Amino acid sequence: MVATSRLVEVDGKRLVFEVEARDNVDLVGTGIHERFIVKMESFIRRVQDKLPKN
């Protein structure tokens, strides 16, 4: 099985990929995958602010 992806769009922090999977004979499936670039420090801070305070 082989899976491939291709970056098709960049919109600020949003990334859009076309993906496909093939076996030895045929195309098995295709799709669109979307990701966002996140600043780790601010993400962790927001998560910690949601945790209950003891």
mmCIF file as gemmi writes it, N, C-alpha and C atoms, coordinates in Angstrom:
data_model
loop_
_atom_site.group_PDB
_atom_site.id
_atom_site.type_symbol
_atom_site.label_atom_id
_atom_site.label_alt_id
_atom_site.label_comp_id
_atom_site.label_asym_id
_atom_site.label_entity_id
_atom_site.label_seq_id
_atom_site.pdbx_PDB_ins_code
_atom_site.Cartn_x
_atom_site.Cartn_y
_atom_site.Cartn_z
_atom_site.occupancy
_atom_site.B_iso_or_equiv
_atom_site.pdbx_formal_charge
_atom_site.auth_seq_id
_atom_site.auth_asym_id
_atom_site.pdbx_PDB_model_num
ATOM 1 N N . MET Axp A 1 ? 0.854 -1.168 0 1 0 ? 1 A 1
ATOM 2 C CA . MET Axp A 1 ? 0 0 0 1 0 ? 1 A 1
ATOM 3 C C . MET Axp A 1 ? 0.904 1.236 0 1 0 ? 1 A 1
ATOM 4 N N . VAL Axp A 2 ? 0.5 2.25 -0.744 1 0 ? 2 A 1
ATOM 5 C CA . VAL Axp A 2 ? 1.229 3.51 -0.818 1 0 ? 2 A 1
ATOM 6 C C . VAL Axp A 2 ? 0.242 4.638 -0.59 1 0 ? 2 A 1
ATOM 7 N N . ALA Axp A 3 ? 0.602 5.558 0.296 1 0 ? 3 A 1
ATOM 8 C CA . ALA Axp A 3 ? -0.211 6.75 0.54 1 0 ? 3 A 1
ATOM 9 C C . ALA Axp A 3 ? 0.603 7.968 0.134 1 0 ? 3 A 1
ATOM 10 N N . THR Axp A 4 ? -0.058 8.908 -0.54 1 0 ? 4 A 1
ATOM 11 C CA . THR Axp A 4 ? 0.616 10.133 -0.937 1 0 ? 4 A 1
ATOM 12 C C . THR Axp A 4 ? -0.236 11.329 -0.545 1 0 ? 4 A 1
ATOM 13 N N . SER Axp A 5 ? 0.424 12.46 -0.365 1 0 ? 5 A 1
ATOM 14 C CA . SER Axp A 5 ? -0.29 13.705 -0.085 1 0 ? 5 A 1
ATOM 15 C C . SER Axp A 5 ? 0.376 14.828 -0.856 1 0 ? 5 A 1
ATOM 16 N N . ARG Axp A 6 ? -0.434 15.833 -1.163 1 0 ? 6 A 1
ATOM 17 C CA . ARG Axp A 6 ? 0.071 16.993 -1.902 1 0 ? 6 A 1
ATOM 18 C C . ARG Axp A 6 ? -0.553 18.238 -1.304 1 0 ? 6 A 1
ATOM 19 N N . LEU Axp A 7 ? 0.282 19.183 -0.917 1 0 ? 7 A 1
ATOM 20 C CA . LEU Axp A 7 ? -0.195 20.457 -0.379 1 0 ? 7 A 1
ATOM 21 C C . LEU Axp A 7 ? -0.795 21.251 -1.532 1 0 ? 7 A 1
ATOM 22 N N . VAL Axp A 8 ? -2.098 21.598 -1.428 1 0 ? 8 A 1
ATOM 23 C CA . VAL Axp A 8 ? -2.776 22.277 -2.534 1 0 ? 8 A 1
ATOM 24 C C . VAL Axp A 8 ? -3.208 23.696 -2.196 1 0 ? 8 A 1
ATOM 25 N N . GLU Axp A 9 ? -3.189 24.053 -0.904 1 0 ? 9 A 1
ATOM 26 C CA . GLU Axp A 9 ? -3.62 25.401 -0.531 1 0 ? 9 A 1
ATOM 27 C C . GLU Axp A 9 ? -2.986 25.819 0.784 1 0 ? 9 A 1
ATOM 28 N N . VAL Axp A 10 ? -2.554 27.059 0.85 1 0 ? 10 A 1
ATOM 29 C CA . VAL Axp A 10 ? -2.089 27.669 2.094 1 0 ? 10 A 1
ATOM 30 C C . VAL Axp A 10 ? -2.878 28.955 2.255 1 0 ? 10 A 1
ATOM 31 N N . ASP Axp A 11 ? -3.601 29.059 3.371 1 0 ? 11 A 1
ATOM 32 C CA . ASP Axp A 11 ? -4.412 30.242 3.658 1 0 ? 11 A 1
ATOM 33 C C . ASP Axp A 11 ? -4.087 30.684 5.077 1 0 ? 11 A 1
ATOM 34 N N . GLY Axp A 12 ? -3.067 31.535 5.213 1 0 ? 12 A 1
ATOM 35 C CA . GLY Axp A 12 ? -2.614 31.922 6.553 1 0 ? 12 A 1
ATOM 36 C C . GLY Axp A 12 ? -2.048 30.716 7.268 1 0 ? 12 A 1
ATOM 37 N N . LYS Axp A 13 ? -2.676 30.348 8.397 1 0 ? 13 A 1
ATOM 38 C CA . LYS Axp A 13 ? -2.22 29.196 9.184 1 0 ? 13 A 1
ATOM 39 C C . LYS Axp A 13 ? -2.897 27.895 8.763 1 0 ? 13 A 1
ATOM 40 N N . ARG Axp A 14 ? -3.785 27.959 7.778 1 0 ? 14 A 1
ATOM 41 C CA . ARG Axp A 14 ? -4.539 26.787 7.315 1 0 ? 14 A 1
ATOM 42 C C . ARG Axp A 14 ? -3.834 26.152 6.115 1 0 ? 14 A 1
ATOM 43 N N . LEU Axp A 15 ? -3.632 24.833 6.187 1 0 ? 15 A 1
ATOM 44 C CA . LEU Axp A 15 ? -3.007 24.061 5.117 1 0 ? 15 A 1
ATOM 45 C C . LEU Axp A 15 ? -3.995 23.009 4.642 1 0 ? 15 A 1
ATOM 46 N N . VAL Axp A 16 ? -4.144 22.864 3.331 1 0 ? 16 A 1
ATOM 47 C CA . VAL Axp A 16 ? -5.058 21.872 2.767 1 0 ? 16 A 1
ATOM 48 C C . VAL Axp A 16 ? -4.253 20.913 1.889 1 0 ? 16 A 1
ATOM 49 N N . PHE Axp A 17 ? -4.459 19.613 2.126 1 0 ? 17 A 1
ATOM 50 C CA . PHE Axp A 17 ? -3.751 18.57 1.39 1 0 ? 17 A 1
ATOM 51 C C . PHE Axp A 17 ? -4.752 17.681 0.651 1 0 ? 17 A 1
ATOM 52 N N . GLU Axp A 18 ? -4.391 17.256 -0.559 1 0 ? 18 A 1
ATOM 53 C CA . GLU Axp A 18 ? -5.096 16.176 -1.237 1 0 ? 18 A 1
ATOM 54 C C . GLU Axp A 18 ? -4.343 14.899 -0.912 1 0 ? 18 A 1
ATOM 55 N N . VAL Axp A 19 ? -5.058 13.851 -0.541 1 0 ? 19 A 1
ATOM 56 C CA . VAL Axp A 19 ? -4.416 12.587 -0.172 1 0 ? 19 A 1
ATOM 57 C C . VAL Axp A 19 ? -5.025 11.445 -0.973 1 0 ? 19 A 1
ATOM 58 N N . GLU Axp A 20 ? -4.222 10.41 -1.183 1 0 ? 20 A 1
ATOM 59 C CA . GLU Axp A 20 ? -4.738 9.214 -1.844 1 0 ? 20 A 1
ATOM 60 C C . GLU Axp A 20 ? -3.98 7.995 -1.35 1 0 ? 20 A 1
ATOM 61 N N . ALA Axp A 21 ? -4.64 6.854 -1.429 1 0 ? 21 A 1
ATOM 62 C CA . ALA Axp A 21 ? -4.031 5.572 -1.05 1 0 ? 21 A 1
ATOM 63 C C . ALA Axp A 21 ? -4.244 4.586 -2.192 1 0 ? 21 A 1
ATOM 64 N N . ARG Axp A 22 ? -3.201 3.831 -2.493 1 0 ? 22 A 1
ATOM 65 C CA . ARG Axp A 22 ? -3.253 2.826 -3.558 1 0 ? 22 A 1
ATOM 66 C C . ARG Axp A 22 ? -2.69 1.514 -3.033 1 0 ? 22 A 1
ATOM 67 N N . ASP Axp A 23 ? -3.304 0.419 -3.478 1 0 ? 23 A 1
ATOM 68 C CA . ASP Axp A 23 ? -2.696 -0.883 -3.217 1 0 ? 23 A 1
ATOM 69 C C . ASP Axp A 23 ? -1.917 -1.284 -4.467 1 0 ? 23 A 1
ATOM 70 N N . ASN Axp A 24 ? -1.543 -2.537 -4.596 1 0 ? 24 A 1
ATOM 71 C CA . ASN Axp A 24 ? -0.754 -2.976 -5.749 1 0 ? 24 A 1
ATOM 72 C C . ASN Axp A 24 ? -1.542 -2.989 -7.048 1 0 ? 24 A 1
ATOM 73 N N . VAL Axp A 25 ? -2.873 -2.831 -6.956 1 0 ? 25 A 1
ATOM 74 C CA . VAL Axp A 25 ? -3.711 -2.938 -8.15 1 0 ? 25 A 1
ATOM 75 C C . VAL Axp A 25 ? -4.455 -1.646 -8.46 1 0 ? 25 A 1
ATOM 76 N N . ASP Axp A 26 ? -5.116 -1.074 -7.455 1 0 ? 26 A 1
ATOM 77 C CA . ASP Axp A 26 ? -6.051 0.022 -7.692 1 0 ? 26 A 1
ATOM 78 C C . ASP Axp A 26 ? -5.871 1.167 -6.709 1 0 ? 26 A 1
ATOM 79 N N . LEU Axp A 27 ? -6.554 2.244 -7.045 1 0 ? 27 A 1
ATOM 80 C CA . LEU Axp A 27 ? -6.73 3.354 -6.119 1 0 ? 27 A 1
ATOM 81 C C . LEU Axp A 27 ? -7.726 2.908 -5.048 1 0 ? 27 A 1
ATOM 82 N N . VAL Axp A 28 ? -7.351 3.006 -3.788 1 0 ? 28 A 1
ATOM 83 C CA . VAL Axp A 28 ? -8.193 2.554 -2.679 1 0 ? 28 A 1
ATOM 84 C C . VAL Axp A 28 ? -9.077 3.682 -2.173 1 0 ? 28 A 1
ATOM 85 N N . GLY Axp A 29 ? -8.521 4.892 -2.084 1 0 ? 29 A 1
ATOM 86 C CA . GLY Axp A 29 ? -9.324 6.008 -1.592 1 0 ? 29 A 1
ATOM 87 C C . GLY Axp A 29 ? -8.614 7.331 -1.786 1 0 ? 29 A 1
ATOM 88 N N . THR Axp A 30 ? -9.423 8.403 -1.758 1 0 ? 30 A 1
ATOM 89 C CA . THR Axp A 30 ? -8.89 9.758 -1.865 1 0 ? 30 A 1
ATOM 90 C C . THR Axp A 30 ? -9.584 10.626 -0.839 1 0 ? 30 A 1
ATOM 91 N N . GLY Axp A 31 ? -8.994 11.774 -0.56 1 0 ? 31 A 1
ATOM 92 C CA . GLY Axp A 31 ? -9.631 12.683 0.382 1 0 ? 31 A 1
ATOM 93 C C . GLY Axp A 31 ? -8.907 14.007 0.464 1 0 ? 31 A 1
ATOM 94 N N . ILE Axp A 32 ? -9.471 14.872 1.265 1 0 ? 32 A 1
ATOM 95 C CA . ILE Axp A 32 ? -8.902 16.177 1.568 1 0 ? 32 A 1
ATOM 96 C C . ILE Axp A 32 ? -8.594 16.187 3.061 1 0 ? 32 A 1
ATOM 97 N N . HIS Axp A 33 ? -7.414 16.676 3.413 1 0 ? 33 A 1
ATOM 98 C CA . HIS Axp A 33 ? -7.01 16.753 4.821 1 0 ? 33 A 1
ATOM 99 C C . HIS Axp A 33 ? -6.627 18.2 5.117 1 0 ? 33 A 1
ATOM 100 N N . GLU Axp A 34 ? -7.144 18.729 6.202 1 0 ? 34 A 1
ATOM 101 C CA . GLU Axp A 34 ? -6.902 20.126 6.563 1 0 ? 34 A 1
ATOM 102 C C . GLU Axp A 34 ? -6.183 20.191 7.901 1 0 ? 34 A 1
ATOM 103 N N . ARG Axp A 35 ? -5.144 21.021 7.973 1 0 ? 35 A 1
ATOM 104 C CA . ARG Axp A 35 ? -4.37 21.206 9.206 1 0 ? 35 A 1
ATOM 105 C C . ARG Axp A 35 ? -4.212 22.694 9.464 1 0 ? 35 A 1
ATOM 106 N N . PHE Axp A 36 ? -3.924 23.026 10.718 1 0 ? 36 A 1
ATOM 107 C CA . PHE Axp A 36 ? -3.671 24.409 11.096 1 0 ? 36 A 1
ATOM 108 C C . PHE Axp A 36 ? -2.346 24.49 11.829 1 0 ? 36 A 1
ATOM 109 N N . ILE Axp A 37 ? -1.57 25.521 11.546 1 0 ? 37 A 1
ATOM 110 C CA . ILE Axp A 37 ? -0.319 25.777 12.25 1 0 ? 37 A 1
ATOM 111 C C . ILE Axp A 37 ? -0.672 26.438 13.578 1 0 ? 37 A 1
ATOM 112 N N . VAL Axp A 38 ? -0.142 25.899 14.668 1 0 ? 38 A 1
ATOM 113 C CA . VAL Axp A 38 ? -0.461 26.375 16.012 1 0 ? 38 A 1
ATOM 114 C C . VAL Axp A 38 ? 0.839 26.722 16.731 1 0 ? 38 A 1
ATOM 115 N N . LYS Axp A 39 ? 0.861 27.876 17.4 1 0 ? 39 A 1
ATOM 116 C CA . LYS Axp A 39 ? 2.006 28.218 18.242 1 0 ? 39 A 1
ATOM 117 C C . LYS Axp A 39 ? 1.891 27.418 19.535 1 0 ? 39 A 1
ATOM 118 N N . MET Axp A 40 ? 2.847 26.558 19.78 1 0 ? 40 A 1
ATOM 119 C CA . MET Axp A 40 ? 2.787 25.614 20.901 1 0 ? 40 A 1
ATOM 120 C C . MET Axp A 40 ? 2.644 26.321 22.246 1 0 ? 40 A 1
ATOM 121 N N . GLU Axp A 41 ? 3.409 27.389 22.468 1 0 ? 41 A 1
ATOM 122 C CA . GLU Axp A 41 ? 3.394 28.054 23.775 1 0 ? 41 A 1
ATOM 123 C C . GLU Axp A 41 ? 2.003 28.605 24.104 1 0 ? 41 A 1
ATOM 124 N N . SER Axp A 42 ? 1.382 29.278 23.149 1 0 ? 42 A 1
ATOM 125 C CA . SER Axp A 42 ? 0.055 29.858 23.423 1 0 ? 42 A 1
ATOM 126 C C . SER Axp A 42 ? -1.004 28.766 23.524 1 0 ? 42 A 1
ATOM 127 N N . PHE Axp A 43 ? -0.862 27.684 22.761 1 0 ? 43 A 1
ATOM 128 C CA . PHE Axp A 43 ? -1.809 26.575 22.857 1 0 ? 43 A 1
ATOM 129 C C . PHE Axp A 43 ? -1.751 25.945 24.25 1 0 ? 43 A 1
ATOM 130 N N . ILE Axp A 44 ? -0.546 25.652 24.741 1 0 ? 44 A 1
ATOM 131 C CA . ILE Axp A 44 ? -0.382 25.058 26.07 1 0 ? 44 A 1
ATOM 132 C C . ILE Axp A 44 ? -0.939 25.991 27.148 1 0 ? 44 A 1
ATOM 133 N N . ARG Axp A 45 ? -0.686 27.269 27.02 1 0 ? 45 A 1
ATOM 134 C CA . ARG Axp A 45 ? -1.187 28.242 27.991 1 0 ? 45 A 1
ATOM 135 C C . ARG Axp A 45 ? -2.725 28.224 28.03 1 0 ? 45 A 1
ATOM 136 N N . ARG Axp A 46 ? -3.368 28.203 26.876 1 0 ? 46 A 1
ATOM 137 C CA . ARG Axp A 46 ? -4.836 28.181 26.843 1 0 ? 46 A 1
ATOM 138 C C . ARG Axp A 46 ? -5.392 26.897 27.451 1 0 ? 46 A 1
ATOM 139 N N . VAL Axp A 47 ? -4.731 25.768 27.187 1 0 ? 47 A 1
ATOM 140 C CA . VAL Axp A 47 ? -5.164 24.494 27.775 1 0 ? 47 A 1
ATOM 141 C C . VAL Axp A 47 ? -5.009 24.533 29.286 1 0 ? 47 A 1
ATOM 142 N N . GLN Axp A 48 ? -3.882 25.03 29.771 1 0 ? 48 A 1
ATOM 143 C CA . GLN Axp A 48 ? -3.656 25.101 31.213 1 0 ? 48 A 1
ATOM 144 C C . GLN Axp A 48 ? -4.663 26.024 31.888 1 0 ? 48 A 1
ATOM 145 N N . ASP Axp A 49 ? -5.059 27.1 31.218 1 0 ? 49 A 1
ATOM 146 C CA . ASP Axp A 49 ? -6.067 28.01 31.799 1 0 ? 49 A 1
ATOM 147 C C . ASP Axp A 49 ? -7.416 27.343 31.949 1 0 ? 49 A 1
ATOM 148 N N . LYS Axp A 50 ? -7.684 26.28 31.208 1 0 ? 50 A 1
ATOM 149 C CA . LYS Axp A 50 ? -8.964 25.568 31.305 1 0 ? 50 A 1
ATOM 150 C C . LYS Axp A 50 ? -8.97 24.506 32.395 1 0 ? 50 A 1
ATOM 151 N N . LEU Axp A 51 ? -7.779 24.118 32.879 1 0 ? 51 A 1
ATOM 152 C CA . LEU Axp A 51 ? -7.714 23.094 33.91 1 0 ? 51 A 1
ATOM 153 C C . LEU Axp A 51 ? -8.272 23.63 35.233 1 0 ? 51 A 1
ATOM 154 N N . PRO Axp A 52 ? -8.928 22.747 36.005 1 0 ? 52 A 1
ATOM 155 C CA . PRO Axp A 52 ? -9.45 23.21 37.306 1 0 ? 52 A 1
ATOM 156 C C . PRO Axp A 52 ? -8.32 23.628 38.237 1 0 ? 52 A 1
ATOM 157 N N . LYS Axp A 53 ? -8.558 24.679 38.961 1 0 ? 53 A 1
ATOM 158 C CA . LYS Axp A 53 ? -7.578 25.171 39.932 1 0 ? 53 A 1
ATOM 159 C C . LYS Axp A 53 ? -7.834 24.468 41.263 1 0 ? 53 A 1
ATOM 160 N N . ASN Axp A 54 ? -6.777 24.009 41.919 1 0 ? 54 A 1
ATOM 161 C CA . ASN Axp A 54 ? -6.929 23.325 43.224 1 0 ? 54 A 1
ATOM 162 C C . ASN Axp A 54 ? -6.901 24.293 44.369 1 0 ? 54 A 1
